[in-house]
């Protein structure tokens, strides 16, 4: 009887699910429905499968940029060559790794390079002579530092520096125009050149340097928007009254750039060519003196530490570097600041960011 009763129940249930033609065989009320979404992890896995992974190819990375150099304490290493811990030598033969660098005069350093570049050795008697400088970019304010800069130093004795500069000069008087042309200016003119620039007859990118006389400056206001940062001004040395001197400076002068380290913000460095080894030593010294004078114009005021901390003289293709005595090329105040800084090791501070 129990089996008959159960069979009857199943039959009734089946009959209840049957409906008219073209209707579902199962009643929706008997279907199991889930009213909640999938778990978060399940959704994330499904989304990852939909995203197409793009593999980016990375080119060659220099060895110096692959990994930051760190000390055992975890701090970044300073680029400065610190010699406070090194002991002084007692003779003329020593290991450079454990003893301070010998300080040479400018004449001695040039002679050392000439010996290595002699025809019997490297046979490069006309090799370029380069100066490497380390700068202390600190100012009188502890949170402010000297920004990077680019300047052109007027060397008194010209040489082939590998650059052919085209110069545009604005001036009014006939005498100044002739002086600029004789000095080597590419294009010299006055108001007529300004009109040609406004009409597009003169293309400004064709000129590396733009100079102007102080008298014609009011007439150049109309093209200030075209010149932008190249507009002549006394701060960059492109505005003056002696056009022959200005053209000579930017025609024969040597352009150099000072860079500030991004992590060691008080460290700056620059490199500049001052001549070739076959030039007279006195001419090379005059060019070096002009470079020092030009760099010192960027020194921050009211500071007790020296702006130029180290000067090295080198001549490719050799890697030899000779540390120079900078005191003969500085003024008395600058020389006192430099000597006091060498006596006090605490002034030579290294900052890490």
Secondary structure, DSSP 4 states (H G I P E B T S, - for coil): -HHHHHHHHHHHHHHHH--STTS-SS-GGGS----SPPPHHHHHHHHHHHSPPP-PPP----HHHHS--B-TTSPBPPSS---TTSBPPSSS---TTTBPPPEE-HHHHHHHHHHHTSTTTT--TT-EEEEEEEEE-B-SSTT-BPPPEEEEE--SS----S----EEEE--SHHHHHHHHHHT-SEEESHHHHHHHHHTSS-GGG-SEEEEEGGGGGGGGGGHHHHGGGS--TTTT-EES-HHHHHHHHHH-EEEEEEE-SSSTTEEEEEEEEEETTS-HHHHHHHHHHHHHHHHTTSPSS-SS-SEEEEEEE-TTS--EEEE--GGGS-HHHHHHHHHHHH-GGGS-----
